Amino acid sequence: MCYPYVHLTETSLLLFRLYCRMRLQRSSLENRLGRLLASLLPDASSILPPATFQRMAAYQEIAEHILCGGLARMQGRRLSEAEQTRLQLLAVVSTLLQDLPDNRSAGHSRILQLIRSPDGFEPQDASESLLREAYLRLLTIAAEPRRVTAHCCEAVHWQEASYRQKDAAISEAELFRITYHKRFHAVLLMYTVFDRYPSPEETAMTFPLAGLMQLTNDVSGIWTDIRSGIYTIPILYRRYGRLERRFQAESARFNQALARLPYPPALKQEYAITVHAVHAMGLLAIRSLRKEAAGVRDVGELALLGRKKLAFDLRNPAVVLALARKVRDLTNLTSFDGPTEPALKRDTRQSARS
């Protein structure tokens, strides 16, 4: 264990502080994002749909408070002004990259052209102009521009691979690889906002962290994905008991990597609780889904359960208490013998060298 046993009181207090920090800073972060967009393109607010702006704000929030901000806090510091600016630019870039035309080969080629040669990229509309300006500014102020480009290419590659999730014949093993790598490379791209890129020991935590974050998204968004014809692991391969064990095993692997870092125990404890707050939501959502989907034989029957049964509601006070308990349990895990596909084992070893 890299810190003393974490009790429920400590867990609840740290979660409450995280919640308050996110609530108090949400408005100021959105205002700052709005000012940044206006500096990139004067009429940005009029060309961006509100839903796109909210996706940028959500990206910024999770990076600010959990992925980048949480890692910086463990290092004993706060994100610098330069790091926050890069983070906001990356929120714009990452969101708009996903919105470029996805007519497969043509769209993919345009995305790579923008990433590799932004100066020669010809925008076709105002949204692409905004994307190009944000990306050029990000490269100008990035600590390591080449790393930004490399991680962007990887993130786009796995985003392209995720189109295979439209095929109901996709194998479980391929789904796991896409699920993990899509979020893993997105998180490594987030880390390029730092003045100093995280060490190999720090990035070793990222593979299990990112995989569980994406699985949490997939379980939480199961109703939306079903209606969109997207096949995820909880939709197509409904082995929910096995997924529960995976969450516990991957959380233990994250804790083991965390234990090897040379930071004060109290700071590592806070970072673990911050990260496992997301993982615990996924685990509770799986347990709820396991109960509601008992006896379901195929995707059609799963869809018939409806939104009310498939959605996971965090507003219930009983669920909030259960979440705090589950965060405590995951934070205290030192080992757990859970399932991992052979391909993911190799990927885990490679991630430690990223």
ROMAR-100895 format. One record per atom (N, C-alpha, C): z negated, y negated, x; residue in one letter. Coordinates in pm, whole numbers, padded with zeros to 5 digits, always signed. Atoms other than C-alpha are relative to their C-alpha. Layout:
ZYXa
...
This chain:
+00000+00120+00085m
+00000+00000+00000m
+00000-00124+00089m
-00012+00120-00083c
+00097-00342+00139c
-00093-00111-00048c
+00097+00096+00050y
-00175-00522-00062y
-00105+00081-00075y
+00102-00074+00075p
-00500-00424-00238p
+00050+00037-00139p
-00036-00042+00136y
-00478-00248-00574y
+00001-00121-00092y
-00016+00115+00088v
-00354-00499-00830v
-00056+00033-00138v
+00061-00023+00130h
-00563-00524-01147h
+00075-00075-00110h
-00069+00059+00114l
-00446-00622-01494l
-00026-00150-00010l
+00033+00143+00008t
-00627-00957-01480t
+00085-00081+00097t
-00082+00070-00099e
-00448-01059-01159e
+00146-00004-00045e
-00139-00008+00044t
-00116-00941-01297t
+00027-00099-00112t
-00019+00089+00115s
-00157-01131-01624s
-00003-00145+00043s
+00011+00139-00045l
-00260-01451-01444l
+00127-00043+00073l
-00122+00035-00074l
+00039-01444-01207l
+00121-00008-00092l
-00111+00004+00096l
+00278-01366-01493l
-00007-00127-00085l
+00016+00122+00079f
+00135-01654-01695f
+00042-00122+00080f
-00040+00111-00086r
+00180-01891-01402r
+00152-00006+00017r
-00146-00006-00012l
+00540-01774-01358l
+00065-00051-00127l
-00053+00043+00128y
+00607-01824-01728y
-00011-00152-00016y
+00021+00145+00014c
+00459-02175-01726c
+00091-00077+00095c
-00085+00067-00098r
+00649-02270-01411r
+00145-00005-00051r
-00137-00006+00050m
+00978-02158-01567m
+00018-00093-00121m
-00010+00086+00119r
+00909-02338-01895r
-00003-00148+00037r
+00017+00140-00036l
+00797-02663-01731l
+00121-00055+00075l
-00109+00048-00084q
+01093-02681-01492q
+00138+00018-00064q
-00131-00031+00061r
+01368-02565-01731r
+00080-00126-00029r
-00072+00121+00038s
+01458-02910-01859s
+00049-00077+00123s
-00040+00074-00119s
+01461-03073-01515s
+00112+00071+00076s
-00106-00076-00066l
+01675-02793-01371l
+00133-00018-00073l
-00122+00020+00078e
+01926-02830-01655e
+00055-00141+00020e
-00045+00138-00022n
+01938-03207-01608n
+00064-00015+00137n
-00055+00008-00136r
+01997-03167-01237r
+00136+00070+00006r
-00127-00070+00005l
+02272-02914-01305l
+00107-00088-00066l
-00094+00089+00068g
+02435-03162-01545g
+00049-00111+00092g
-00039+00106-00094r
+02431-03435-01280r
+00094+00053+00108r
-00087-00061-00101l
+02585-03200-01025l
+00141+00020-00055l
-00131-00023+00062l
+02866-03107-01264l
+00077-00131-00013l
-00064+00130+00014a
+02938-03475-01329a
+00050-00053+00134a
-00043+00044-00132s
+02959-03540-00955s
+00122+00078+00049s
-00115-00081-00038l
+03215-03261-00920l
+00124-00039-00079l
-00109+00037+00089l
+03428-03364-01217l
-00061-00089-00110l
+00065+00094+00093p
+03343-03672-01427p
-00009+00047-00144p
+00002-00045+00139d
+03435-03508-01759d
-00041+00146-00014d
+00039-00142+00001a
+03277-03170-01678a
-00072+00038-00129a
+00079-00032+00120s
+03041-03186-01975s
+00088+00020-00122s
-00089-00011+00118s
+03334-03219-02217s
+00093+00121+00008s
-00092-00113-00013i
+03543-02934-02075i
-00071+00135-00001i
+00074-00126-00004l
+03266-02675-02045l
-00057+00033-00138l
+00066-00040+00124p
+03168-02483-02360p
-00151+00007+00022p
+00147-00007-00015p
+02790-02501-02423p
-00048+00136+00050p
+00041-00134-00042a
+02767-02123-02375a
+00018+00019+00150a
-00024-00010-00144t
+02915-02154-02025t
-00107-00075+00077t
+00108+00077-00065f
+02666-02426-01930f
-00131+00078-00003f
+00124-00076+00011q
+02381-02207-02056q
-00002+00119+00094q
-00008-00110-00097r
+02503-01917-01843r
-00026-00050+00141r
+00029+00061-00130m
+02501-02145-01539m
-00149-00029+00014m
+00143+00034-00003a
+02150-02263-01628a
-00085+00126+00015a
+00075-00125-00009a
+02029-01904-01672a
+00009+00059+00141a
-00020-00046-00138y
+02177-01806-01333y
-00091-00079+00093y
+00082+00087-00084q
+02006-02104-01173q
-00148+00032-00016q
+00142-00023+00026e
+01672-02023-01336e
-00048+00128+00065e
+00046-00126-00057i
+01655-01659-01228i
+00005-00004+00152i
-00005+00014-00146a
+01761-01751-00874a
-00114-00088+00049a
+00102+00097-00040e
+01519-02045-00857e
-00140+00061-00004e
+00138-00046+00020h
+01212-01859-00982h
-00026+00143+00045h
+00024-00141-00030i
+01267-01492-00902i
+00069+00043+00130i
-00070-00062-00113l
+01538-01390-00656l
-00009-00083+00128l
+00006+00084-00120c
+01560-01683-00413c
-00136-00069+00013c
+00129+00068-00004g
+01251-01882-00504g
-00115+00094+00027g
+00106-00098-00022g
+01034-01570-00515g
-00005+00046+00145g
-00005-00041-00139l
+01151-01461-00171l
-00050-00111+00091l
+00047+00114-00081a
+01093-01809-00029a
-00152-00015-00009a
+00146+00011+00017r
+00739-01816-00175r
-00071+00106+00084r
+00062-00104-00082m
+00664-01487-00002m
+00005-00039+00148m
-00011+00047-00138q
+00782-01648+00322q
-00094-00118+00027q
+00097+00107-00016g
+00518-01915+00259g
+00058-00140-00010g
-00064+00131+00009r
+00748-02202+00162r
+00063-00017-00139r
-00078+00028+00120r
+00947-02362-00120r
+00146-00018+00039r
-00142+00025-00029l
+01323-02387-00147l
+00019-00146+00039l
-00028+00137-00045s
+01446-02691+00042s
+00099-00067-00095s
-00096+00075+00082e
+01655-02963-00120e
+00142+00053+00020e
-00134-00052-00030a
+01965-02830+00056a
+00020+00137-00064a
-00011-00134+00059e
+01894-02474-00062e
+00015-00009-00152e
-00011+00016+00145q
+01849-02591-00421q
+00139-00049-00039q
-00135+00050+00029t
+02180-02779-00409t
+00102+00113+00012t
-00092-00114-00015r
+02361-02472-00276r
-00014+00097-00117r
+00026-00091+00111l
+02197-02264-00547l
+00071-00050-00126l
-00066+00055+00118q
+02326-02498-00818q
+00152+00012+00010q
-00144-00016-00020l
+02676-02497-00672l
+00042+00145-00021l
-00031-00142+00016l
+02667-02119-00659l
-00009+00042-00146l
+00008-00029+00144a
+02558-02108-01024a
+00130-00038-00070a
-00127+00045+00056v
+02872-02304-01110v
+00112+00095+00042v
-00108-00084-00054v
+03098-02096-00885v
-00004+00141-00060v
+00011-00138+00049s
+02966-01754-00992s
+00035+00010-00148s
-00028-00003+00144t
+02984-01837-01362t
+00148-00019-00028t
-00140+00028+00027l
+03335-01982-01351l
+00093+00106+00059l
-00081-00109-00055l
+03468-01703-01129l
+00017+00112-00103l
-00007-00104+00102q
+03385-01460-01408q
+00092-00039-00115q
-00080+00048+00112d
+03582-01679-01650d
+00148-00017+00034d
-00142+00008-00034l
+03910-01683-01455l
+00076+00108-00076l
-00078-00099+00075p
+04193-01497-01632p
-00018+00140+00058p
+00027-00136-00049d
+04115-01126-01612d
+00114+00095-00037d
-00113-00088+00029n
+04468-00997-01674n
+00031+00086+00122n
+00002-00098-00106r
+04395-00749-01402r
+00064-00048+00130r
-00050+00027-00135s
+04619-00769-01092s
+00028-00148+00023s
-00031+00142-00017a
+04739-01127-01150a
-00128-00083+00011a
+00125+00074-00003g
+04391-01259-01227g
-00079+00028+00126g
+00075-00038-00121h
+04231-01068-00939h
+00061-00067+00122h
-00068+00062-00113s
+04492-01202-00697s
-00032-00149+00008s
+00033+00143+00002r
+04422-01561-00805r
-00143-00026+00046r
+00140+00016-00041i
+04049-01515-00760i
-00012+00012+00151i
+00008-00018-00145l
+04093-01383-00406l
+00067-00115+00074l
-00066+00115-00061q
+04334-01667-00327q
-00096-00119+00007q
+00097+00110+00003l
+04069-01919-00433l
-00110+00022+00103l
+00112-00028-00089i
+03793-01747-00234i
+00041-00014+00147i
-00042-00003-00140r
+03993-01705+00087r
+00068-00128+00046r
-00074+00121-00037s
+04208-02021+00080s
-00014-00107-00109s
+00021+00097+00110p
+04053-02279-00156p
+00084-00125+00014p
-00079+00121-00018d
+04247-02567+00001d
+00140+00016-00058d
-00135-00023+00050g
+04575-02406-00104g
+00005+00048-00143g
+00005-00050+00138f
+04459-02301-00449f
+00042-00111-00096f
-00050+00097+00098e
+04643-02477-00734e
-00065+00025-00136e
+00065-00019+00130p
+04418-02516-01041p
+00101-00013-00115p
-00089+00004+00116q
+04589-02451-01375q
-00061-00077-00117q
+00064+00078+00106d
+04334-02635-01589d
-00125-00067+00057d
+00117+00076-00045a
+04024-02854-01571a
-00114+00092+00046a
+00106-00094-00038s
+03790-02554-01552s
+00023+00054+00140s
-00032-00048-00135e
+03969-02421-01244e
-00016-00111+00103e
+00023+00113-00091s
+03959-02769-01090s
-00148-00014+00033s
+00145+00006-00020l
+03583-02773-01139l
-00046+00112+00092l
+00035-00114-00084l
+03554-02427-00985l
+00039-00026+00145l
-00047+00025-00137r
+03760-02525-00682r
-00086-00106+00069r
+00081+00106-00060e
+03560-02846-00623e
-00140+00051+00035e
+00133-00054-00026a
+03229-02661-00651a
+00001+00094+00120a
-00009-00097-00110y
+03342-02387-00412y
+00023-00071+00133y
-00024+00075-00124l
+03477-02633-00154l
-00127-00071+00047l
+00124+00068-00040r
+03152-02830-00161r
-00102+00100+00050r
+00094-00104-00045l
+02949-02510-00130l
+00031+00043+00143l
-00038-00040-00137l
+03146-02406+00179l
-00033-00110+00100l
+00026+00114-00090t
+03097-02754+00326t
-00146-00006+00041t
+00143+00014-00030i
+02717-02742+00303i
-00070+00133+00026i
+00062-00132-00022a
+02658-02365+00343a
-00043+00014+00145a
+00046-00026-00136a
+02459-02255+00646a
+00097+00094+00072a
-00096-00096-00055e
+02709-01970+00699e
+00118+00016-00097e
-00113-00005+00094p
+03038-02037+00515p
+00073+00134-00002p
-00071-00128-00005r
+03196-01711+00635r
-00074+00108-00078r
+00078-00098+00077r
+02913-01513+00483r
+00017-00023-00150r
-00024+00031+00141v
+02964-01694+00151v
+00132+00063-00044v
-00132-00055+00033t
+03333-01596+00153t
-00004+00152-00006t
+00006-00147-00005a
+03259-01235+00250a
-00073+00056-00121a
+00077-00051+00114h
+02996-01187-00020h
+00069-00030-00132h
-00079+00029+00121c
+03216-01358-00279c
+00106+00108-00022c
-00103-00104+00010c
+03492-01108-00203c
-00060+00132-00048c
+00066-00124+00042e
+03250-00816-00239e
-00041-00008-00147e
+00043+00014+00139a
+03110-00951-00565a
+00119+00009-00095a
-00120-00005+00083v
+03460-00998-00706v
+00056+00142-00005v
-00048-00139-00003h
+03559-00647-00596h
-00075+00087-00101h
+00078-00083+00090w
+03274-00490-00791w
+00007-00050-00144w
-00025+00051+00135q
+03331-00719-01087q
+00131+00058-00054q
-00127-00062+00038e
+03688-00590-01092e
-00021+00148-00033e
+00027-00142+00025a
+03557-00233-01068a
-00068+00020-00136a
+00073-00015+00127s
+03341-00298-01375s
+00093+00006-00120s
-00095-00014+00112y
+03657-00315-01591y
+00019+00147-00037y
-00011-00142+00031r
+03654+00063-01567r
-00103+00042-00104r
+00100-00030+00103q
+03356+00047-01802q
+00056-00013-00141q
-00067+00000+00130k
+03606+00002-02084k
+00051+00140-00036k
-00051-00136+00018d
+03699+00370-02044d
-00115+00095-00032d
+00108-00089+00041a
+03479+00615-02234a
-00006+00127+00083a
-00002-00121-00083a
+03579+00889-01988a
-00063-00023+00137a
+00059+00027-00131i
+03408+00718-01693i
-00120+00091+00024i
+00108-00093-00031s
+03167+00952-01515s
-00132-00074+00017s
+00132+00060-00018e
+02794+00891-01495e
-00019-00048+00144e
+00015+00036-00141a
+02808+00887-01113a
+00074-00130+00031a
-00074+00123-00025e
+03078+00618-01112e
-00067-00119-00068e
+00072+00106+00069l
+02885+00415-01368l
-00119-00048+00082l
+00115+00038-00081f
+02577+00423-01146f
+00044-00083+00121f
-00046+00074-00117r
+02775+00307-00842r
+00043-00141-00038r
-00043+00133+00043i
+02934+00019-01032i
-00121-00084-00040i
+00119+00071+00048t
+02603-00076-01195t
-00082-00056+00115t
+00082+00044-00113y
+02414-00092-00866y
+00073-00102+00086y
-00070+00088-00094h
+02681-00251-00649h
+00037-00134-00061h
-00035+00126+00064k
+02783-00514-00903k
-00114-00101+00015k
+00113+00093-00012r
+02434-00665-00902r
-00045-00016+00146r
+00042+00006-00139f
+02356-00581-00537f
+00076-00109+00075f
-00079+00099-00073h
+02644-00789-00401h
-00014-00139-00062h
+00027+00130+00062a
+02576-01065-00654a
-00129-00060+00055a
+00126+00051-00056v
+02219-01092-00519v
+00018-00040+00146v
-00025+00038-00139l
+02336-01089-00156l
+00074-00133+00007l
-00068+00130+00006l
+02569-01375-00250l
-00101-00112-00027l
+00105+00100+00025m
+02267-01562-00391m
-00074-00035+00128m
+00077+00023-00122y
+02092-01520-00056y
+00071-00094+00098y
-00070+00090-00090t
+02363-01730+00112t
-00043-00145-00019t
+00048+00137+00019v
+02192-02040-00028v
-00108-00035+00103v
+00109+00024-00094f
+01916-01998+00232f
+00050-00067+00128f
-00030+00055-00132d
+01908-02201+00553d
+00009+00113+00102d
-00004-00120-00086r
+01836-01867+00723r
+00017+00121-00090r
-00026-00117+00084y
+01988-01557+00569y
-00111+00103+00020y
+00109-00097-00012p
+01724-01288+00495p
+00028+00107+00105p
-00010-00102-00105s
+01655-01029+00762s
+00041+00135-00061s
-00032-00134+00051p
+01774-00665+00733p
-00119+00065-00071p
+00119-00056+00065e
+01415-00571+00647e
-00019-00058-00140e
+00011+00063+00132e
+01422-00818+00356e
+00111+00046-00094e
-00110-00046+00085t
+01765-00714+00229t
-00011+00148-00034t
+00021-00142+00032a
+01652-00349+00237a
-00062+00017-00138a
+00062-00007+00133m
+01456-00427-00081m
+00102-00024-00111m
-00091+00053+00101t
+01763-00560-00257t
+00071+00107-00081t
-00078-00102+00072f
+01943-00237-00349f
-00077+00055-00120f
+00073-00044+00120p
+01670-00089-00573p
-00032-00114-00094p
+00029+00116+00084l
+01574-00437-00698l
+00120-00033-00089l
-00120+00040+00074a
+01932-00519-00800a
+00044+00107-00099a
-00039-00107+00092g
+02007-00179-00951g
-00082+00000-00127g
+00086+00002+00118l
+01708-00198-01183l
+00021-00126-00083l
-00028+00122+00076m
+01789-00558-01277m
+00124+00019-00087m
-00120-00021+00079q
+02138-00455-01387q
-00023+00101-00112q
+00033-00097+00105l
+02005-00152-01574l
-00081-00067-00111l
+00077+00075+00101t
+01759-00386-01748t
+00095-00081-00088t
-00100+00074+00078n
+02051-00608-01851n
+00077+00091-00094n
-00079-00094+00080d
+02242-00305-01976d
-00078+00051-00121d
+00082-00049+00112v
+01953-00178-02188v
-00024-00113-00100v
+00026+00114+00088s
+01877-00526-02324s
+00125-00043-00077s
-00123+00044+00064g
+02242-00595-02404g
+00079+00112-00065g
-00069-00118+00049i
+02324-00256-02554i
+00078-00027-00128i
-00068+00029+00126w
+02416-00394-02897w
+00127-00081+00025w
-00117+00083-00032t
+02651-00658-02753t
+00108+00083+00070t
-00097-00082-00074d
+02814-00406-02516d
+00071+00099-00091d
-00063-00094+00094i
+02875-00152-02793i
+00108-00072-00080i
-00095+00075+00081r
+03048-00417-03004r
+00120-00049+00082r
-00108+00047-00086s
+03257-00526-02703s
+00080+00115+00061s
-00071-00114-00056g
+03370-00174-02616g
-00028+00024+00147g
+00041-00020-00139i
+03183-00170-02285i
-00097+00118+00006i
+00083-00119-00012y
+03032+00161-02178y
-00094-00012+00119y
+00102+00004-00104t
+02707+00143-01983t
-00076+00132-00001t
+00076-00125-00012i
+02469+00418-01875i
-00085+00028-00124i
+00081-00029+00120p
+02227+00378-02171p
+00084+00022-00126p
-00087-00024+00116i
+02524+00384-02413i
+00068+00136+00010i
-00084-00119-00014l
+02736+00666-02274l
-00078+00124+00041l
+00081-00115-00049y
+02477+00887-02098y
-00145-00027-00039y
+00126+00039+00065r
+02167+00874-02314r
-00117+00088+00043r
+00113-00077-00052r
+01920+01054-02088r
-00112-00099+00033r
+00094+00109-00016y
+01647+00801-02144y
-00126+00039+00078y
+00114-00045-00080g
+01365+01009-01998g
+00031-00005+00148g
-00042+00006-00140r
+01559+01036-01676r
+00010-00145+00049r
-00006+00142-00037l
+01620+00660-01679l
-00140-00057+00024l
+00139+00044-00022e
+01245+00601-01714e
-00048+00041+00139e
+00043-00048-00132r
+01181+00814-01406r
+00072-00076+00111r
-00074+00078-00099r
+01452+00623-01220r
-00066-00136+00022r
+00065+00130-00013f
+01280+00292-01292f
-00127+00011+00084f
+00123-00018-00077q
+00954+00426-01151q
+00031+00032+00146q
-00034-00038-00137a
+01117+00582-00846a
+00057-00119+00078a
-00060+00113-00069e
+01322+00273-00761e
-00102-00111+00025e
+00107+00098-00021s
+01019+00048-00808s
-00085+00040+00120s
+00077-00048-00115a
+00831+00266-00560a
+00077-00023+00130a
-00082+00023-00120r
+01121+00240-00313r
-00001-00148+00039r
+00011+00144-00026f
+01115-00137-00349f
-00135-00031+00066f
+00134+00024-00055n
+00739-00136-00281n
-00012+00050+00143n
+00005-00054-00136q
+00786+00080+00027q
+00070-00093+00099q
-00070+00095-00087a
+01042-00163+00172a
-00083-00129+00014a
+00084+00121-00003l
+00813-00454+00081l
-00119+00019+00095l
+00117-00027-00084a
+00521-00289+00263a
+00029-00020+00148a
-00036+00011-00141r
+00713-00306+00590r
+00019-00145+00047r
-00023+00139-00037l
+00749-00685+00583l
-00127-00065+00057l
+00117+00057-00070p
+00520-00899+00804p
-00058-00124-00068p
+00053+00116+00071y
+00394-01135+00533y
-00142+00030-00050y
+00138-00021+00049p
+00036-01186+00404p
+00000+00084-00127p
+00008-00088+00118p
-00069-00925+00145p
+00003-00075-00132p
+00004+00073+00126a
-00138-01187-00123a
+00139-00050-00040a
-00135+00049+00030l
+00216-01329-00095l
+00092+00116-00038l
-00081-00117+00037k
+00372-00982-00104k
-00036+00050-00139k
+00045-00041+00134q
+00165-00902-00410q
+00064-00088-00106q
-00060+00092+00097e
+00288-01214-00590e
+00149+00028-00016e
-00144-00028+00007y
+00650-01132-00502y
+00026+00129-00076y
-00017-00127+00071a
+00612-00773-00625a
-00017-00019-00150a
+00023+00023+00143i
+00471-00889-00958i
+00116-00078-00062i
-00113+00079+00049t
+00752-01145-00996t
+00121+00088-00024t
-00118-00088+00013v
+01023-00884-00937v
-00021+00105-00107v
+00025-00109+00095h
+00860-00608-01140h
-00014-00051-00144h
+00000+00055+00136a
+00828-00845-01437a
+00134+00028-00068a
-00132-00032+00054v
+01203-00793-01482v
+00014+00150-00022v
-00013-00146+00010h
+01191-00419-01414h
-00082+00055-00116h
+00087-00049+00108a
+00904-00370-01659a
+00063-00024-00136a
-00070+00025+00127m
+01109-00531-01938m
+00103+00109-00025m
-00099-00107+00015g
+01383-00276-01872g
-00064+00132-00035g
+00068-00126+00025l
+01139+00013-01869l
-00053+00007-00143l
+00048+00002+00138l
+00979-00090-02198l
+00115+00009-00100l
-00117-00006+00088a
+01324-00140-02354a
+00054+00142-00007a
-00046-00139-00001i
+01422+00213-02249i
-00091+00086-00086i
+00094-00080+00079r
+01107+00358-02403r
+00018-00026-00150r
-00027+00032+00139s
+01178+00175-02728s
+00129+00066-00046s
-00129-00060+00033l
+01539+00295-02721l
-00011+00152-00012l
+00019-00146+00004r
+01429+00651-02651r
-00057+00044-00135r
+00061-00029+00130k
+01221+00644-02969k
+00100-00021-00113k
-00092+00033+00109e
+01484+00477-03188e
+00122+00091-00002e
-00124-00077-00008a
+01774+00690-03063a
-00023+00150+00003a
+00028-00145+00002a
+01603+01027-03094a
+00094+00068-00100a
-00092-00074+00087g
+01859+01270-03234g
+00142-00054-00003g
-00135+00056-00005v
+02161+01044-03170v
+00089+00089+00086v
-00088-00095-00070r
+02457+01260-03067r
+00119-00065+00070r
-00115+00064-00065d
+02729+01011-02973d
-00011-00151-00015d
+00001+00146+00000v
+02815+00644-02929v
+00010-00055-00141v
-00014+00045+00137g
+02918+00610-03292g
-00132-00001-00074g
+00131-00006+00065e
+02577+00722-03416e
-00095-00103+00059e
+00084+00102-00064l
+02410+00492-03163l
+00030-00138-00060l
-00039+00129+00057a
+02607+00195-03301a
-00053-00017-00141a
+00046+00007+00139l
+02500+00281-03654l
-00148-00036-00012l
+00141+00039+00005l
+02136+00215-03560l
-00014-00149-00030l
+00002+00143+00030g
+02219-00156-03583g
-00075-00083+00102g
+00057+00093-00097r
+02106-00461-03393r
-00152+00001+00000r
+00146+00010+00009k
+01747-00462-03519k
-00069+00110+00079k
+00064-00111-00071k
+01668-00119-03375k
+00038+00005+00148k
-00045-00007-00139l
+01869-00160-03055l
-00049-00118+00084l
+00047+00117-00075a
+01740-00507-02961a
-00148+00016+00034a
+00140-00008-00044f
+01413-00534-02768f
-00064-00137-00012f
+00063+00129+00030d
+01184-00811-02894d
-00125-00019+00084d
+00114+00029-00088l
+00948-00961-02635l
-00102-00093-00065l
+00089+00099+00061r
+00787-01201-02881r
-00123+00062-00065r
+00114-00069+00058n
+00550-00941-03022n
-00118-00002+00098n
+00116+00005-00092p
+00198-00997-02871p
-00034+00135+00060p
+00029-00134-00052a
+00150-00621-02838a
+00096+00035+00113a
-00100-00027-00104v
+00472-00602-02634v
-00033-00079+00126v
+00036+00083-00115v
+00355-00888-02409v
-00113+00067+00080v
+00109-00070-00068l
+00033-00697-02330l
+00051+00126+00068l
-00057-00122-00059a
+00227-00376-02271a
+00082-00035+00124a
-00078+00042-00116l
+00455-00568-02036l
-00090-00026+00120l
+00093+00028-00110a
+00163-00693-01826a
-00054+00129+00060a
+00050-00128-00051r
+00026-00340-01802r
+00106+00074+00080r
-00107-00071-00070k
+00363-00200-01701k
+00033-00067+00133k
-00020+00071-00128v
+00411-00471-01435v
-00106+00043+00099v
+00108-00046-00088r
+00071-00376-01294r
+00028+00140+00052r
-00025-00138-00041d
+00166-00007-01289d
+00112+00008+00103d
-00113-00004-00093l
+00500-00067-01116l
-00037-00062+00135l
+00041+00067-00123t
+00342-00302-00862t
-00087+00090+00086t
+00092-00087-00074n
+00087-00036-00765n
+00063+00133+00043n
-00065-00126-00037l
+00339+00248-00724l
+00027+00005+00150l
-00032-00018-00143t
+00357+00378-00367t
+00104+00108+00021t
-00101-00105-00009s
+00572+00685-00429s
+00021+00059-00139s
-00031-00065+00127f
+00746+00857-00716f
+00125+00083+00021f
-00112-00092-00023d
+00976+01157-00710d
+00095-00006-00119d
-00094+00018+00110g
+01255+01036-00936g
+00142+00028+00043g
-00139-00035-00029p
+01631+01096-00959p
+00076-00110+00073p
-00093+00088-00069t
+01882+00939-00721t
+00125+00079+00033t
-00125-00069-00030e
+02248+01038-00698e
+00025-00002+00150e
-00028-00004-00144p
+02363+01146-00348p
+00076-00123+00049p
-00076+00118-00042a
+02614+00858-00335a
-00089-00123+00011a
+00090+00115-00005l
+02340+00606-00412l
-00097+00010+00117l
+00086-00015-00117k
+02122+00754-00137k
+00069-00055+00124k
-00076+00054-00113r
+02398+00675+00114r
+00008-00152-00009r
-00010+00145+00020d
+02439+00328-00036d
-00131-00069+00033d
+00131+00057-00031t
+02065+00267-00005t
-00018-00018+00149t
+00012+00009-00146r
+02075+00341+00368r
+00089-00110+00055r
-00091+00104-00047q
+02376+00112+00413q
-00053-00140-00035q
+00050+00131+00043s
+02205-00169+00220s
-00105-00054+00096s
+00102+00044-00095a
+01926-00178+00477a
+00061-00069+00122a
-00066+00062-00115r
+02185-00287+00734r
+00082-00121-00039r
-00082+00112+00048s
+02345-00560+00519s
-00049-00133+00058s
